[in-house]
Amino acid sequence: MFLTISTTGTPERPATDLGFLLHKHPDNAQAFSTSYGKAHVLYPEADAERCTAALLLEVDAVALVRRGKGRGGAPDAALAQYVNDRPYAASSLLAVALSGVFSSAMRGVCAAKPELPTQTRPLRIEVPALPARGGADLVHGLFEPLGWTVRAEPVPLDTEFAQWGDSRYVSLVLESETLTVAEALRHLYVLLPVLDDAKHYWVSSDEVDKLLRAGEGWLSDHPQQKLITSRYLSRRWSLTRQAMERLELVRLAEADDSEVEEIDNAVEAEAETEERPTPLAELRREAIVTALTEAGAARVLDLGCGQGQLVQALLKDPRFTEIVGVDVSMRALTIASRRLKLDRMGERQASRVQLLQSSLAYTDARLKGYDAAVLSEVIEHLDLPRLPALEYAVFGSARPRTILVTTPNVEYNVRWESLPAGHVRHGDHRFEWTREEFRDWAATVAERHGYAVGFVPVGLDDPEVGPPTQMAVFTLSSVHEKEAKAA
């Protein structure tokens, strides 16, 4: 198996910076042992104008079979376990070698020159023989949405007998000037085994985490997300479903909060008036701050914090001594950090705020022991079958004394002149509840977990259809509060 990564440069930005990014010196040829052979890294060319790093993977077919990883043929085709394309065609084995040999580069780490990993640069990747189950069209469909210019030429079965047609292999060339080396490596790590549509090692539940780590920032919005996820996880339905659910949470978390606010503002603007109405998003934050103040909360969780608007509002009030923003998306947390200017914040103020990456579909011990938790416009983005998981993680495991949940009131939608009949307020909303539906859900959750619940209208409380946003205020009963503290 063979793969090259090339870049060009200038005297100011020499191409040999590729050596720093890959953590492999251009003057040295290095070899790395793997459980299925040996990986070599060398540089066919390396100067300021052009630098190429090559990864050559020597696969020991006998070692693969002996380790139980060479199931390349049917059970009765013993010879196929030893005589196959594994030593020559890029596959999941090459992807594993990439992650092992270039692990720091994939994470975007460069201690010697920390500014390099975030810089885009001209990149050219060549893979002479790549299995492509789905043909060249699929190769284009996988890489082009990620910013690559793709040339995928089918390899003929035999040049002397053209009538035999093309093989299932392509010669691949990828070019881009808008990607970082880390992004390029993560694309290859995921998509090489997807195109091969086979993995040559046992696929367990930790493969979901590997997929989401390598796919962060691009997989949640990829048009071929379902195919990529299914093939990467060897079509194991339970793992694929788990990954798709987590990707859905990522996609929700990566939604631009400012866009959501613009939608709120747009549906509110029924007509031009002399006095512009207060945006609904701002009214929600005011209602939340008021409810937290009335509950006497000092240590607050903002669950699904997105880009940090509520965290920013809470920081302005010194009564909130500890504020933790929680989100599944590192991209959203990075934007929140920039919004809050954490890197320039004074030490005392910075000690009050923390941003954590965590999924609300799973329990997290770090979220226990807080006075209050806020789920602002979160639940309606989840599929209904996923709500019990969130309910247990927040109400059953974290168990803060006060929990605030806001969600749209679908009955109020008829008041938005700019919202077509029968449409929800945002394209990602999986449901929007009536007041009765929300109250029934909240009452059931409260009874199940030992909370009392009350309801607060947010925005104009229309006498016929109610408020645009409905908020439930859950308060842990004194008996259950003692039990929670004891736990």
Backbone hydrogen bonds, N-H to C=O, Kabsch-Sander energy under -0.5 kcal/mol:
donor,donor_aa,acceptor,acceptor_aa,energy
3,L,55,L,-1.6
4,T,126,E,-2.1
5,I,53,A,-2.8
6,S,124,R,-2.9
7,T,51,C,-2.2
9,G,49,E,-1.8
10,T,13,R,-1.6
15,A,48,A,-2.3
17,D,14,P,-1.7
18,L,15,A,-2.1
19,G,16,T,-1.7
20,F,16,T,-0.6
21,L,17,D,-2.2
22,L,18,L,-2.4
23,H,19,G,-0.8
24,K,19,G,-1.7
28,N,25,H,-1.7
30,Q,28,N,-0.5
30,Q,41,V,-2.5
32,F,39,A,-3.1
34,T,37,G,-2.8
37,G,34,T,-1.0
38,K,58,E,-1.8
39,A,32,F,-3.2
40,H,56,L,-3.1
41,V,30,Q,-2.7
42,L,54,A,-1.8
45,E,52,T,-0.8
47,D,50,R,-2.1
51,C,7,T,-2.5
52,T,45,E,-2.8
53,A,5,I,-2.9
54,A,42,L,-3.3
55,L,3,L,-3.2
56,L,40,H,-2.6
56,L,54,A,-0.6
57,L,1,M,-2.5
57,L,55,L,-0.5
58,E,38,K,-3.2
58,E,56,L,-0.6
59,V,57,L,-0.7
60,D,36,Y,-2.6
61,A,59,V,-0.9
64,L,60,D,-2.1
65,V,61,A,-1.8
66,R,62,V,-2.4
67,R,63,A,-1.9
68,G,65,V,-1.5
69,K,64,L,-3.3
70,G,64,L,-0.7
72,G,70,G,-3.0
77,A,74,A,-2.0
78,A,76,D,-0.9
80,A,77,A,-0.8
81,Q,77,A,-0.5
81,Q,78,A,-1.3
82,Y,79,L,-1.5
83,V,79,L,-2.6
84,N,82,Y,-0.7
88,Y,85,D,-1.8
89,A,85,D,-2.6
90,A,129,A,-2.9
94,L,91,S,-0.6
95,A,91,S,-1.7
96,V,92,S,-2.4
97,A,93,L,-2.0
98,L,94,L,-2.4
99,S,95,A,-2.0
100,G,96,V,-1.9
101,V,97,A,-3.1
102,F,98,L,-2.5
103,S,100,G,-0.6
106,M,102,F,-2.3
107,R,103,S,-1.5
108,G,104,S,-0.6
108,G,105,A,-0.9
109,V,104,S,-2.3
116,L,113,K,-2.1
119,Q,116,L,-2.2
121,R,179,L,-1.6
123,L,176,S,-3.3
124,R,6,S,-2.1
125,I,174,L,-2.7
126,E,4,T,-1.9
127,V,172,L,-2.6
130,L,170,V,-2.1
132,A,168,R,-2.9
133,R,195,L,-2.6
134,G,132,A,-1.2
135,G,132,A,-2.4
138,L,134,G,-0.7
138,L,135,G,-0.6
139,V,135,G,-1.5
140,H,136,A,-2.3
141,G,137,D,-2.3
142,L,138,L,-1.8
143,F,139,V,-2.2
144,E,140,H,-2.2
146,L,143,F,-1.4
147,G,144,E,-1.9
148,W,143,F,-1.3
149,T,175,E,-3.1
150,V,148,W,-0.6
151,R,173,V,-2.3
153,E,151,R,-0.6
153,E,171,S,-2.2
155,V,169,Y,-2.8
157,L,165,G,-2.5
161,F,158,D,-0.8
164,W,161,F,-2.2
165,G,162,A,-2.1
167,S,155,V,-3.1
170,V,130,L,-2.2
171,S,153,E,-2.6
172,L,127,V,-2.7
172,L,170,V,-0.6
173,V,151,R,-2.1
174,L,125,I,-2.9
175,E,149,T,-2.0
176,S,123,L,-2.0
184,A,180,T,-2.1
185,L,181,V,-2.4
186,R,182,A,-2.1
187,H,183,E,-2.3
188,L,184,A,-2.1
189,Y,185,L,-2.6
190,V,186,R,-1.7
191,L,187,H,-2.7
192,L,188,L,-2.3
194,V,190,V,-0.9
195,L,191,L,-2.4
196,D,192,L,-2.0
197,D,193,P,-1.6
198,A,193,P,-1.1
204,S,202,W,-0.7
207,E,204,S,-1.9
208,V,205,S,-1.3
209,D,205,S,-0.7
210,K,206,D,-1.9
211,L,207,E,-2.4
212,L,208,V,-2.4
213,R,209,D,-2.4
214,A,210,K,-2.5
215,G,211,L,-2.3
216,E,213,R,-0.9
218,W,215,G,-2.0
219,L,215,G,-2.8
220,S,215,G,-0.5
221,D,218,W,-0.7
222,H,219,L,-1.1
225,Q,222,H,-1.8
228,I,224,Q,-2.7
229,T,225,Q,-2.7
230,S,226,K,-2.5
231,R,227,L,-2.7
232,Y,228,I,-2.6
233,L,229,T,-1.7
234,S,231,R,-1.9
235,R,230,S,-3.6
236,R,233,L,-1.8
237,W,235,R,-0.9
240,T,236,R,-2.6
241,R,237,W,-2.9
242,Q,238,S,-1.9
243,A,239,L,-2.6
244,M,240,T,-2.7
245,E,241,R,-2.3
246,R,242,Q,-2.0
247,L,243,A,-2.5
248,E,244,M,-2.0
249,L,245,E,-1.6
250,V,246,R,-2.1
251,R,247,L,-2.9
252,L,248,E,-2.2
253,A,249,L,-2.6
254,E,250,V,-2.4
255,A,252,L,-1.2
257,D,255,A,-0.5
259,E,256,D,-0.6
260,V,256,D,-1.7
261,E,257,D,-2.3
262,E,258,S,-2.0
263,I,259,E,-2.0
264,D,260,V,-2.3
265,N,261,E,-2.7
266,A,262,E,-2.5
267,V,263,I,-2.5
268,E,264,D,-1.2
269,A,265,N,-1.6
270,E,268,E,-2.1
276,R,274,E,-0.6
283,L,279,P,-2.0
284,R,280,L,-2.4
285,R,281,A,-1.9
286,E,282,E,-2.3
287,A,283,L,-2.4
288,I,284,R,-2.5
289,V,285,R,-2.7
290,T,286,E,-2.3
291,A,287,A,-2.4
292,L,288,I,-2.6
293,T,289,V,-2.2
294,E,290,T,-2.5
295,A,291,A,-1.7
296,G,292,L,-0.5
296,G,293,T,-1.2
297,A,292,L,-2.1
300,V,298,A,-0.6
300,V,322,E,-2.9
301,L,372,A,-2.5
302,D,324,V,-3.1
303,L,301,L,-0.7
303,L,374,V,-2.1
304,G,302,D,-0.6
304,G,326,V,-2.4
305,C,302,D,-0.7
305,C,326,V,-2.3
308,G,305,C,-2.1
312,Q,308,G,-2.4
313,A,309,Q,-1.9
314,L,310,L,-2.6
315,L,311,V,-2.0
316,K,312,Q,-0.7
316,K,313,A,-0.7
317,D,314,L,-1.6
320,F,317,D,-1.8
321,T,298,A,-0.7
321,T,319,R,-1.0
322,E,298,A,-1.9
323,I,352,R,-3.5
324,V,300,V,-2.7
325,G,323,I,-0.5
325,G,354,Q,-2.7
326,V,302,D,-2.7
327,D,356,L,-2.1
330,M,328,V,-0.5
333,L,329,S,-1.8
334,T,330,M,-2.5
335,I,331,R,-2.2
336,A,332,A,-2.4
337,S,333,L,-2.5
338,R,334,T,-1.9
339,R,335,I,-2.7
340,L,336,A,-2.5
341,K,337,S,-0.8
342,L,337,S,-1.9
344,R,341,K,-1.3
345,M,341,K,-0.6
345,M,342,L,-0.7
350,A,346,G,-3.1
351,S,347,E,-1.6
352,R,349,Q,-1.5
353,V,350,A,-1.1
354,Q,323,I,-2.0
356,L,325,G,-3.1
358,S,327,D,-1.6
358,S,356,L,-0.6
362,Y,359,S,-1.4
367,L,364,D,-2.0
368,K,365,A,-1.4
369,G,398,A,-0.9
370,Y,367,L,-0.5
371,D,299,R,-1.2
372,A,299,R,-1.7
373,A,402,T,-1.9
374,V,301,L,-2.3
375,L,404,L,-3.2
376,S,374,V,-0.5
377,E,375,L,-0.7
377,E,406,T,-1.2
378,V,406,T,-0.6
381,H,378,V,-1.9
382,L,379,I,-1.8
386,R,383,D,-2.4
387,L,383,D,-0.6
387,L,384,L,-1.4
390,L,386,R,-1.6
391,E,387,L,-3.1
392,Y,388,P,-2.5
393,A,389,A,-2.2
394,V,390,L,-2.3
395,F,391,E,-2.5
396,G,391,E,-1.0
396,G,392,Y,-0.7
397,S,392,Y,-2.0
398,A,393,A,-1.9
399,R,394,V,-2.2
401,R,370,Y,-0.9
402,T,371,D,-2.0
403,I,474,F,-2.2
404,L,373,A,-2.7
405,V,472,A,-2.2
406,T,375,L,-2.3
407,T,470,Q,-1.9
409,N,468,P,-2.4
410,V,408,P,-0.7
410,V,433,W,-2.2
412,Y,409,N,-1.4
413,N,410,V,-1.3
414,V,411,E,-0.8
415,R,412,Y,-2.4
416,W,413,N,-1.5
417,E,415,R,-0.9
419,L,416,W,-1.2
423,H,420,P,-1.9
429,H,426,H,-1.9
430,R,380,E,-3.2
431,F,380,E,-1.0
433,W,408,P,-0.6
438,F,434,T,-2.4
439,R,435,R,-2.5
440,D,436,E,-2.5
441,W,437,E,-2.3
442,A,438,F,-2.7
443,A,439,R,-2.6
444,T,440,D,-2.1
445,V,441,W,-2.4
446,A,442,A,-2.7
447,E,443,A,-2.4
448,R,444,T,-2.2
449,H,445,V,-1.7
450,G,446,A,-0.9
451,Y,446,A,-2.8
452,A,475,T,-3.2
454,G,473,V,-1.9
456,V,471,M,-2.9
458,V,469,T,-2.3
462,D,460,L,-1.3
462,D,466,G,-1.4
466,G,462,D,-2.0
469,T,458,V,-1.7
470,Q,407,T,-2.5
471,M,456,V,-1.8
472,A,405,V,-2.8
473,V,454,G,-3.1
474,F,403,I,-3.3
474,F,472,A,-0.6
475,T,452,A,-3.1
476,L,401,R,-3.0
477,S,450,G,-2.2
481,E,477,S,-2.7
482,K,478,S,-2.0
483,E,479,V,-1.8
484,A,480,H,-2.5
485,K,481,E,-2.3
486,A,482,K,-2.3
487,A,483,E,-2.2
